[in-house]
Amino acid sequence: MSFVWTVAEHAHGELKAVSFELLARGRKLADKLGTPLAAVVIGDQVSEARMRELIERGADKVYSVQDPRLAHFVCESYARILSTLIKTYRPDIILAAATSSGRTLMPYVAVKARAGLTADCTELDIEAETGNLLQTRPAIGGNIMATIKTPNHRPQMATVRPKSSKPLPKDTSRHGEIITIPVDDGMIDTRVSVLGYRKDAADFVNLEEADIVVAGGKGMKKAEHFSLLNNLAQTLGGVVGASREAVDRGWIGYPHQIGLSGKTISPKLYIGAGISGSIQHLAGIKTSEVIVSVNNDPDANLHKIADFAIVGDAFQVLPELQRQLKLRKGRAE
Ligand SMILES: Cc1cc2nc3c(=O)[nH]c(=O)nc-3n(C[C@H](O)[C@H](O)[C@H](O)COP(=O)(O)OP(=O)(O)OC[C@H]3O[C@@H](n4cnc5c(N)ncnc54)[C@H](O)[C@@H]3O)c2cc1C
């Protein structure tokens, strides 16, 4: 029996949203192949209730590998464990998140498993005639979408961008099995230990998890004008994002870049000011719930896909939005 697997991610015992997004992708593939879907949890203190949620959101099985030495992501140990599981259970397909840990772990495991790996997929499907995984991702500088197959090696391995799909709703009537894998010393690479973490506080921004993103582009004209976006984001309780043009000009750091070569976001509200709406930028915002565009060009591409298109000068519109929001907040308090 072949299997589709997803690799769950967690922090402090809590599963990250991307674990459920991967299950939505995996479920579609497993259903097409008529095979079970399993999630692999490597970590520490991920509760049974959390693992049940994996089942409620699409998994048929959960392989749980837990030990205090696995509380933090250590590529060498995680790769040993995943490779051991692959040898034992022989999955056909493994999906992981294209996060920094997924992007580190999967190439390591692919080499050990002598398998291929397609990074950063935007679409996944099953080829009807062969059952092979069709792995689609941008290629040649984002100018074409390439579909890649791995017909001769197993497992077929792919990473998928966070926020590029929505988790399935919870279905509490779903049943599944949680299989606990005992950890032995041989699974832990004792050459590596985590001493601590350093966050670059000055430029750390959790764009992917933010509910509200206020983004600026070349139309903001200079770095100082990003204070307009900062103020609005602060009033709304959001964070600031940017187009590549703004980042390339040094107006804001790369961690803020949204789009094909930046981050994919899925906030409840995205406001883009002075952003034209290139396909590369849209690739990063298309799953936002509400899109607001502020641009003085009535034909700007971003206006075309926006829920609210404000045709106007960002230097007038943004302060006015800010003023109105403050007035409303004042009234509400
Ligand atoms: C391989 C590849 C990867 C890429 N990856 C990304 C990516 O990840 N993210 C990304 O964003 N881009 C990416 N790009 C670049 C992309 O093609 C565009 O060049 C970029 O998105 C344009 O940024 P922009 O909208 O800020 O600038 P522009 O396209 O120059 O648009 C500026 C807009 O500001 C408006 N404007 C000007 N003045 C005002 C004003 N006073 N008030 C209101 N509006 C005003 C203009 O009407 C215009 O629409 C990539 C390109 C390639 C080839």
Ligand as a Chemical Component Dictionary entry (heavy atoms), coordinates in Angstrom:
data_LIG
# 
_chem_comp.id                   LIG 
_chem_comp.type                 NON-POLYMER 
_chem_comp.pdbx_formal_charge   0 
_chem_comp.three_letter_code    LIG 
# 
loop_
_chem_comp_atom.comp_id 
_chem_comp_atom.atom_id 
_chem_comp_atom.alt_atom_id 
_chem_comp_atom.type_symbol 
_chem_comp_atom.charge 
_chem_comp_atom.model_Cartn_x 
_chem_comp_atom.model_Cartn_y 
_chem_comp_atom.model_Cartn_z 
_chem_comp_atom.pdbx_ordinal 
LIG C1  C1  C 0 11.836 36.502 -11.149 1  
LIG C2  C2  C 0 11.188 37.710 -10.590 2  
LIG C3  C3  C 0 10.769 37.678 -9.287  3  
LIG C4  C4  C 0 10.121 38.802 -8.741  4  
LIG N1  N1  N 0 9.692  38.738 -7.451  5  
LIG C5  C5  C 0 8.973  39.764 -6.956  6  
LIG C6  C6  C 0 8.429  39.700 -5.649  7  
LIG O1  O1  O 0 8.631  38.764 -4.894  8  
LIG N2  N2  N 0 7.696  40.761 -5.237  9  
LIG C7  C7  C 0 7.455  41.860 -6.002  10 
LIG O2  O2  O 0 6.755  42.780 -5.544  11 
LIG N3  N3  N 0 7.985  41.947 -7.227  12 
LIG C8  C8  C 0 8.752  40.945 -7.721  13 
LIG N4  N4  N 0 9.296  41.053 -8.959  14 
LIG C9  C9  C 0 9.284  42.382 -9.624  15 
LIG C10 C10 C 0 7.989  42.684 -10.335 16 
LIG O3  O3  O 0 8.059  42.238 -11.672 17 
LIG C11 C11 C 0 7.723  44.216 -10.363 18 
LIG O4  O4  O 0 8.837  44.869 -10.925 19 
LIG C12 C12 C 0 7.465  44.819 -8.994  20 
LIG O5  O5  O 0 6.489  44.053 -8.314  21 
LIG C13 C13 C 0 6.971  46.251 -9.144  22 
LIG O6  O6  O 0 6.945  46.867 -7.896  23 
LIG P1  P1  P 0 6.008  48.122 -7.654  24 
LIG O7  O7  O 0 4.603  47.733 -7.897  25 
LIG O8  O8  O 0 6.373  48.667 -6.325  26 
LIG O9  O9  O 0 6.550  49.179 -8.733  27 
LIG P2  P2  P 0 5.884  49.675 -10.077 28 
LIG O10 O10 O 0 5.479  48.555 -10.939 29 
LIG O11 O11 O 0 6.833  50.661 -10.647 30 
LIG O12 O12 O 0 4.571  50.403 -9.586  31 
LIG C14 C14 C 0 4.548  51.575 -8.854  32 
LIG C15 C15 C 0 3.101  52.014 -8.790  33 
LIG O13 O13 O 0 2.999  53.127 -7.939  34 
LIG C16 C16 C 0 1.972  53.956 -8.469  35 
LIG N5  N5  N 0 2.170  55.318 -7.929  36 
LIG C17 C17 C 0 3.120  56.212 -8.241  37 
LIG N6  N6  N 0 2.985  57.326 -7.501  38 
LIG C18 C18 C 0 1.904  57.125 -6.713  39 
LIG C19 C19 C 0 1.250  57.907 -5.729  40 
LIG N7  N7  N 0 1.686  59.126 -5.407  41 
LIG N8  N8  N 0 0.169  57.399 -5.121  42 
LIG C20 C20 C 0 -0.303 56.163 -5.427  43 
LIG N9  N9  N 0 0.291  55.375 -6.344  44 
LIG C21 C21 C 0 1.378  55.843 -6.977  45 
LIG C22 C22 C 0 2.128  53.856 -9.957  46 
LIG O14 O14 O 0 0.929  54.203 -10.622 47 
LIG C23 C23 C 0 2.512  52.405 -10.129 48 
LIG O15 O15 O 0 1.352  51.632 -10.392 49 
LIG C24 C24 C 0 9.939  39.954 -9.524  50 
LIG C25 C25 C 0 10.381 39.978 -10.854 51 
LIG C26 C26 C 0 10.986 38.852 -11.390 52 
LIG C27 C27 C 0 11.431 38.880 -12.818 53 
# 
loop_
_chem_comp_bond.comp_id 
_chem_comp_bond.atom_id_1 
_chem_comp_bond.atom_id_2 
_chem_comp_bond.value_order 
_chem_comp_bond.pdbx_ordinal 
LIG C1  C2  SING 1  
LIG C2  C3  SING 2  
LIG C2  C26 DOUB 3  
LIG C3  C4  DOUB 4  
LIG C4  N1  SING 5  
LIG C4  C24 SING 6  
LIG N1  C5  DOUB 7  
LIG C5  C6  SING 8  
LIG C5  C8  SING 9  
LIG C6  O1  DOUB 10 
LIG C6  N2  SING 11 
LIG N2  C7  SING 12 
LIG C7  O2  DOUB 13 
LIG C7  N3  SING 14 
LIG N3  C8  DOUB 15 
LIG C8  N4  SING 16 
LIG N4  C9  SING 17 
LIG N4  C24 SING 18 
LIG C9  C10 SING 19 
LIG C10 O3  SING 20 
LIG C10 C11 SING 21 
LIG C11 O4  SING 22 
LIG C11 C12 SING 23 
LIG C12 O5  SING 24 
LIG C12 C13 SING 25 
LIG C13 O6  SING 26 
LIG O6  P1  SING 27 
LIG P1  O7  DOUB 28 
LIG P1  O8  SING 29 
LIG P1  O9  SING 30 
LIG O9  P2  SING 31 
LIG P2  O10 DOUB 32 
LIG P2  O11 SING 33 
LIG P2  O12 SING 34 
LIG O12 C14 SING 35 
LIG C14 C15 SING 36 
LIG C15 O13 SING 37 
LIG C15 C23 SING 38 
LIG O13 C16 SING 39 
LIG C16 N5  SING 40 
LIG C16 C22 SING 41 
LIG N5  C17 SING 42 
LIG N5  C21 SING 43 
LIG C17 N6  DOUB 44 
LIG N6  C18 SING 45 
LIG C18 C19 SING 46 
LIG C18 C21 DOUB 47 
LIG C19 N7  SING 48 
LIG C19 N8  DOUB 49 
LIG N8  C20 SING 50 
LIG C20 N9  DOUB 51 
LIG N9  C21 SING 52 
LIG C22 O14 SING 53 
LIG C22 C23 SING 54 
LIG C23 O15 SING 55 
LIG C24 C25 DOUB 56 
LIG C25 C26 SING 57 
LIG C26 C27 SING 58 
# 
